[in-house]
Structures are given as structure tokens and as C-alpha cells.
Amino acid sequence: MGMIQGLGLQSAPAAGFADPNSLHRGLARWNRSRLSPSTPRNDWRLELNRDLRMQLKEGEFIEAFRARVQDEVSAVPTDPDGFIAWFEGLKDTGPGQWDPLFDWLATQADLDQMRWFLTQEAVGEAGFDDLVAMTQVKLPDRPKLELARNYWDEMGRGNMGGMHGPMLDLTVKGLELTPTLEGALWQALALANTMTAFATTRRYAYHSVGALGVVELTAPTRVASVAAGLKRLGVAPKLRKYFDLHAVLDVEHSKAWNAEALTPLARDHPEVLPAIAEGAIMRLRCGEQCFEAYRAFLWAGARASQPVALKESA
């Protein structure tokens, strides 16, 4: 995996750090620990000291990453119509869009290769529902209401069987995937760490609005390709449900996010538009680097070390 770990060191998500591998593994372990529900501990002062050290590392990473995307966002329109047009245009022209990896997953990847890809994606999944919930805190009313509607959909509108997170968990369990920090490429961890930093740090709240919005905008074509590949490989419908659903639902989510969250912010709070634009571009750059790393691994003829899961019947 050494070739992959070295890939993309000059890319924006590497942010100029000499060892992004260690950086993002450390941040990922910290995020997993600090966001897990717990109970009071006697060593809480040590925990606060640790959090301060890690917040400094996280902040240094995000600020270095921001510096690397300034040229891409310097000319973004600041009028509402122009900004929304620019944002929606990212679906076709944004970094990482139409990466050939996804046509290959849909038409050529074998089950072993698909499982390896899904394992990386599972590690890089920061929990869209939780990110939305943390982002909406103290937002202006209309964007806050749109994020609430989005969150309610993520929660299956109150039906446990319709919750999106458990749908993905079902795929992971059904295909016997074992997503671990140790087995993840740092590029996948960088994506999750960036999204988590945005949602948990209030100075990056509008970066999070942009990053989450661009996920809704750009995900449908990619998840549709994954769904097609899983169907081609004979994977049971219940294990494809997460991808089949998001290929359709995210189209509507994106329209609503742009109309009810971005447009009011662009009209009433134009000062936050640079942050929204940065967040969108940074999220796309993270995805682009993941796709390049995945292709480098998969197209080199490598295979995951885990045993191939048996296909389930419908």
C-alpha cells in the first residue's frame, strides 16, 4: 500500500503536510473517540488537554487546505443568482466529477474489487445525518428548517427501517466488509476528517453547509453507478437499497438544499458565500483524491485481502 500512501502528496487535501498518513489516522482516532457518547470520567482534564492539541492540528490542517483552494473560489459570484448558478454547475465541472472509476464499477469491477471500494467508502463515511444535525445549530431560520427536513429524511421520517445509516450498515454486514482505520487509505480518512471538522467547529459552519450541499448535488450519479455494479454482480436488493435510494432521493434533496438553504443565505447573508464555496470545493477535492487513490489501487490489479462474501438471494 506504500504507493497509494504516497499518492497525492501535492494535492490540496494533503495541504502540504509531509506525512498526511499519520495526520489523518490521528485525527480519525480522535474524532471517533470524542464523538462517541460517554459518561463522566476522572481524567476529564487530560481529555481536554488532548482535545486542545488535536483541535490545533485539525485547525492547522483545515487552514492549510483552505489556502490551497483560494484560486478556485476567488472569482465565485456573490450575487444570489450567480452564486447558485456557480454552485449547481459544480455537478458537471467540479473536481472529481465524472471520474472513470464509477463507469468501471458499474460495468467491470468484480465482487472482490467492489467490496474493497465499499470498505474504503464505509471508513470515509462520517455520518451524513450527524453532520447535518451538528451543522444546523444556530443557523438562520430558513436554512435551519431545510436542514431539519433533510435530517428527518435521513432518520427515515421516524421509521427505524427507513433510517439511512442502518441501510449502509446492512450493506457492510451483508457483504462481510471490515472497515477499519488500519485498513483505510489516508485519502478516505482525510475526507471524513474534513467533513467532521466543518460540522463540529462553528467557525466552519458555512463550510459545512457548502460541503453537505455539494454531496447532495453530486452523489446521485456516483451512487447510481455503484448500485448498477452491485446489481450486475448479483448482490441482493436489500444490500443495494442504500445506493438505489440515494440515486433518486439526493436529486430532490439537492434541489431543496439549493432553494431553501443556499438561496436565502446568498440573499440575506452574502458575507458567508466565500465559506460555502470553499467548503464545496474542499469536499470535492477530497473526493477527487479518493477516486484517484482507489483507481491506483484497483486498476493495478490489486485485491483486498478479505475473503469474498457469498451473494445473498433477494
C-alpha positions as CSV (number, residue, x, y, z in Angstrom):
1,M,0.0,0.0,0.0
2,G,3.0,2.2,0.1
3,M,2.4,3.5,-3.5
4,I,-1.1,4.6,-2.5
5,Q,0.0,6.3,0.7
6,G,2.4,8.4,-1.3
7,L,-0.2,9.3,-3.9
8,G,-1.5,12.9,-3.9
9,L,1.0,14.4,-1.5
10,Q,1.0,17.6,-3.6
11,S,-2.8,17.7,-3.8
12,A,-5.0,20.2,-2.0
13,P,-6.3,17.7,0.6
14,A,-2.7,16.8,1.6
15,A,-2.4,20.5,2.5
16,G,1.4,20.5,2.3
17,F,1.9,18.1,5.3
18,A,4.9,15.8,4.9
19,D,3.0,12.9,6.5
20,P,-0.7,13.2,5.8
21,N,-1.0,9.5,6.6
22,S,-0.1,9.9,10.2
23,L,-2.0,13.2,10.5
24,H,-5.3,11.7,9.3
25,R,-5.0,8.5,11.2
26,G,-4.5,10.5,14.3
27,L,-7.4,12.9,13.6
28,A,-9.7,9.9,12.7
29,R,-8.9,8.1,16.0
30,W,-9.6,11.4,17.9
31,N,-12.8,12.0,16.1
32,R,-14.0,8.5,16.8
33,S,-13.2,8.9,20.5
34,R,-14.5,12.4,21.1
35,L,-17.8,12.0,19.2
36,S,-18.7,8.7,21.0
37,P,-21.3,9.1,23.8
38,S,-19.7,8.6,27.2
39,T,-20.1,9.2,30.9
40,P,-18.1,11.4,33.2
41,R,-14.5,10.4,33.8
42,N,-12.0,11.4,36.5
43,D,-9.4,12.2,33.8
44,W,-11.5,14.8,32.1
45,R,-8.7,17.4,32.4
46,L,-6.4,15.1,30.5
47,E,-9.1,14.7,27.9
48,L,-9.5,18.4,27.5
49,N,-5.7,18.8,27.1
50,R,-5.8,16.1,24.4
51,D,-8.7,17.8,22.6
52,L,-6.9,21.1,22.6
53,R,-3.8,19.5,21.0
54,M,-5.9,17.8,18.4
55,Q,-8.0,20.9,17.7
56,L,-4.8,22.8,16.9
57,K,-3.7,20.0,14.5
58,E,-7.2,20.0,12.9
59,G,-7.2,23.8,12.6
60,E,-3.7,23.8,11.0
61,F,-4.8,21.2,8.5
62,I,-8.1,23.0,7.6
63,E,-6.4,26.4,7.2
64,A,-3.6,25.0,5.1
65,F,-6.3,23.2,2.9
66,R,-8.3,26.4,2.6
67,A,-5.2,28.3,1.4
68,R,-4.8,25.7,-1.4
69,V,-8.3,26.3,-2.8
70,Q,-8.3,30.1,-2.8
71,D,-7.6,30.4,-6.5
72,E,-10.6,28.2,-7.3
73,V,-13.0,30.3,-5.3
74,S,-11.6,33.8,-5.8
75,A,-14.0,34.6,-8.7
76,V,-17.1,32.9,-7.4
77,P,-20.1,35.3,-7.9
78,T,-21.5,36.9,-4.8
79,D,-25.0,37.8,-6.2
80,P,-27.6,35.2,-5.3
81,D,-28.5,34.1,-8.9
82,G,-24.8,34.0,-9.9
83,F,-23.8,32.1,-6.8
84,I,-26.5,29.4,-7.2
85,A,-25.6,29.0,-10.9
86,W,-22.0,28.5,-10.0
87,F,-22.8,26.1,-7.3
88,E,-25.2,24.0,-9.4
89,G,-22.5,24.0,-12.2
90,L,-20.2,22.0,-9.9
91,K,-22.3,18.9,-10.8
92,D,-20.8,19.0,-14.2
93,T,-17.5,20.8,-13.8
94,G,-16.4,20.3,-10.2
95,P,-13.3,18.5,-9.2
96,G,-13.7,14.7,-9.4
97,Q,-16.9,14.8,-11.4
98,W,-17.4,12.0,-13.9
99,D,-14.4,10.1,-12.7
100,P,-13.9,7.0,-14.8
101,L,-13.8,4.9,-11.6
102,F,-17.6,4.8,-11.5
103,D,-18.3,3.6,-15.0
104,W,-15.8,0.9,-14.3
105,L,-17.5,-0.1,-11.0
106,A,-20.8,-0.2,-12.9
107,T,-19.6,-2.4,-15.8
108,Q,-16.3,-4.2,-15.0
109,A,-15.4,-4.5,-11.3
110,D,-15.6,-7.9,-9.8
111,L,-17.1,-8.6,-6.3
112,D,-13.8,-8.5,-4.6
113,Q,-12.9,-5.1,-6.1
114,M,-16.4,-3.8,-5.3
115,R,-16.0,-4.9,-1.7
116,W,-12.7,-3.2,-1.4
117,F,-14.1,0.0,-2.7
118,L,-17.1,-0.1,-0.4
119,T,-14.9,-0.8,2.6
120,Q,-12.9,2.4,1.9
121,E,-16.2,4.3,1.4
122,A,-17.5,3.0,4.7
123,V,-14.4,4.1,6.6
124,G,-14.7,7.6,4.9
125,E,-18.4,7.9,5.8
126,A,-18.6,10.5,8.6
127,G,-22.4,10.1,9.1
128,F,-24.4,12.5,7.0
129,D,-27.2,12.6,9.5
130,D,-24.9,13.6,12.3
131,L,-23.1,16.1,10.2
132,V,-26.4,17.8,9.3
133,A,-27.5,17.8,12.9
134,M,-24.3,19.5,14.1
135,T,-24.3,22.0,11.3
136,Q,-27.8,23.3,11.8
137,V,-27.1,24.7,15.3
138,K,-28.0,28.4,15.4
139,L,-28.3,28.8,11.6
140,P,-30.8,31.3,10.3
141,D,-34.3,30.1,10.4
142,R,-35.0,29.1,6.7
143,P,-31.7,27.2,6.2
144,K,-32.1,25.6,9.6
145,L,-35.6,24.4,8.6
146,E,-34.3,22.8,5.4
147,L,-31.5,21.0,7.3
148,A,-34.2,19.8,9.7
149,R,-36.2,18.4,6.7
150,N,-33.1,16.7,5.3
151,Y,-32.2,15.2,8.7
152,W,-35.8,13.9,9.1
153,D,-35.4,12.1,5.8
154,E,-32.0,10.7,6.9
155,M,-33.9,9.4,10.0
156,G,-36.4,7.6,7.8
157,R,-39.1,10.1,8.8
158,G,-39.4,8.4,12.2
159,N,-39.3,4.8,10.8
160,M,-36.3,2.9,12.0
161,G,-36.4,0.7,8.9
162,G,-36.1,3.8,6.7
163,M,-33.0,5.2,8.5
164,H,-30.2,5.8,6.0
165,G,-27.3,4.9,8.3
166,P,-28.6,1.4,9.2
167,M,-29.2,0.8,5.4
168,L,-25.5,1.3,4.8
169,D,-24.7,-0.8,7.9
170,L,-26.8,-3.6,6.3
171,T,-24.6,-3.5,3.2
172,V,-21.5,-3.6,5.2
173,K,-22.7,-6.6,7.2
174,G,-24.2,-8.4,4.3
175,L,-21.1,-8.2,2.2
176,E,-19.0,-9.0,5.3
177,L,-16.9,-5.9,5.0
178,T,-14.5,-5.0,7.8
179,P,-13.9,-1.2,7.6
180,T,-11.0,-0.3,9.9
181,L,-8.8,2.8,10.4
182,E,-5.8,0.5,9.9
183,G,-7.0,-0.8,6.6
184,A,-8.1,2.6,5.2
185,L,-6.2,4.8,2.8
186,W,-5.4,8.2,4.3
187,Q,-7.3,9.8,1.5
188,A,-10.6,8.3,2.7
189,L,-9.8,9.4,6.3
190,A,-9.0,12.9,5.0
191,L,-12.5,13.2,3.6
192,A,-14.1,12.1,6.8
193,N,-11.9,14.4,8.9
194,T,-12.6,17.4,6.7
195,M,-16.3,16.9,6.9
196,T,-16.2,16.3,10.7
197,A,-14.1,19.5,11.2
198,F,-16.6,21.5,9.3
199,A,-19.6,20.3,11.2
200,T,-18.1,20.3,14.7
201,T,-16.3,23.7,14.6
202,R,-18.6,26.7,14.4
203,R,-16.2,28.9,12.5
204,Y,-16.6,26.4,9.7
205,A,-20.4,26.0,9.9
206,Y,-20.9,27.6,6.5
207,H,-18.1,25.5,5.0
208,S,-20.2,22.6,6.2
209,V,-23.3,23.9,4.5
210,G,-21.4,24.1,1.3
211,A,-19.8,20.7,1.7
212,L,-23.0,18.9,2.6
213,G,-24.9,20.6,-0.2
214,V,-22.4,19.6,-2.8
215,V,-22.6,16.0,-1.6
216,E,-26.4,16.1,-2.3
217,L,-25.7,17.7,-5.7
218,T,-23.0,15.3,-7.0
219,A,-23.7,12.0,-5.3
220,P,-26.7,10.7,-7.4
221,T,-24.7,9.7,-10.5
222,R,-22.0,8.0,-8.4
223,V,-24.3,6.0,-6.2
224,A,-26.3,5.0,-9.3
225,S,-23.1,3.5,-10.8
226,V,-22.4,1.6,-7.6
227,A,-26.0,0.4,-7.4
228,A,-25.7,-0.8,-11.1
229,G,-22.4,-2.6,-10.3
230,L,-23.9,-4.3,-7.3
231,K,-27.0,-5.4,-9.3
232,R,-24.7,-6.7,-12.1
233,L,-22.8,-8.8,-9.5
234,G,-26.0,-10.3,-8.2
235,V,-26.0,-8.6,-4.8
236,A,-29.3,-8.8,-3.1
237,P,-31.7,-5.8,-3.4
238,K,-31.8,-5.3,0.3
239,L,-28.0,-4.8,0.3
240,R,-28.3,-2.3,-2.6
241,K,-31.1,-0.3,-1.0
242,Y,-28.9,2.4,0.4
243,F,-27.4,3.2,-3.1
244,D,-30.7,2.7,-5.0
245,L,-32.4,5.1,-2.6
246,H,-29.8,7.9,-2.8
247,A,-29.5,7.7,-6.6
248,V,-33.1,9.1,-6.6
249,L,-33.6,10.9,-3.3
250,D,-30.5,13.0,-3.4
251,V,-31.7,14.7,-6.6
252,E,-34.7,16.1,-4.7
253,H,-32.5,16.8,-1.6
254,S,-30.2,18.9,-3.7
255,K,-32.9,21.0,-5.3
256,A,-34.4,21.7,-1.8
257,W,-31.0,22.5,-0.3
258,N,-30.2,24.9,-3.0
259,A,-33.6,26.6,-2.9
260,E,-34.2,26.7,0.8
261,A,-30.7,26.8,2.4
262,L,-28.3,28.3,-0.2
263,T,-30.6,30.9,-1.8
264,P,-31.7,32.5,1.4
265,L,-28.1,32.7,2.6
266,A,-27.0,34.1,-0.6
267,R,-29.7,36.8,-0.5
268,D,-29.6,37.7,3.2
269,H,-26.0,36.8,4.2
270,P,-23.8,37.3,1.2
271,E,-20.8,37.5,3.6
272,V,-20.9,33.7,4.1
273,L,-20.8,32.8,0.4
274,P,-16.9,32.5,0.3
275,A,-17.1,30.0,3.1
276,I,-19.8,28.0,1.4
277,A,-17.8,28.0,-1.8
278,E,-14.7,26.9,0.0
279,G,-16.5,24.1,1.7
280,A,-17.9,22.8,-1.5
281,I,-14.6,22.8,-3.4
282,M,-12.8,21.3,-0.4
283,R,-15.3,18.4,-0.3
284,L,-15.0,17.8,-4.0
285,R,-11.2,17.9,-3.8
286,C,-11.3,15.3,-1.1
287,G,-13.5,13.1,-3.2
288,E,-11.3,13.6,-6.3
289,Q,-8.2,12.5,-4.4
290,C,-10.1,9.4,-3.1
291,F,-11.1,8.4,-6.6
292,E,-7.5,8.7,-7.8
293,A,-6.2,6.7,-5.0
294,Y,-8.9,4.0,-5.5
295,R,-8.1,3.7,-9.2
296,A,-4.4,3.5,-8.5
297,F,-5.1,0.5,-6.2
298,L,-7.8,-1.2,-8.1
299,W,-6.5,-0.8,-11.6
300,A,-3.1,-2.0,-10.7
301,G,-4.7,-5.4,-10.4
302,A,-4.6,-5.5,-6.6
303,R,-7.2,-7.2,-4.5
304,A,-8.4,-6.8,-1.0
305,S,-7.1,-9.3,1.5
306,Q,-10.5,-10.2,2.9
307,P,-12.4,-13.3,1.7
308,V,-15.1,-12.7,-0.8
309,A,-18.6,-12.8,0.7
310,L,-21.2,-15.0,-0.8
311,K,-24.0,-13.3,-2.7
312,E,-27.4,-13.4,-0.9
313,S,-30.6,-14.2,-2.6
314,A,-33.3,-11.5,-2.8
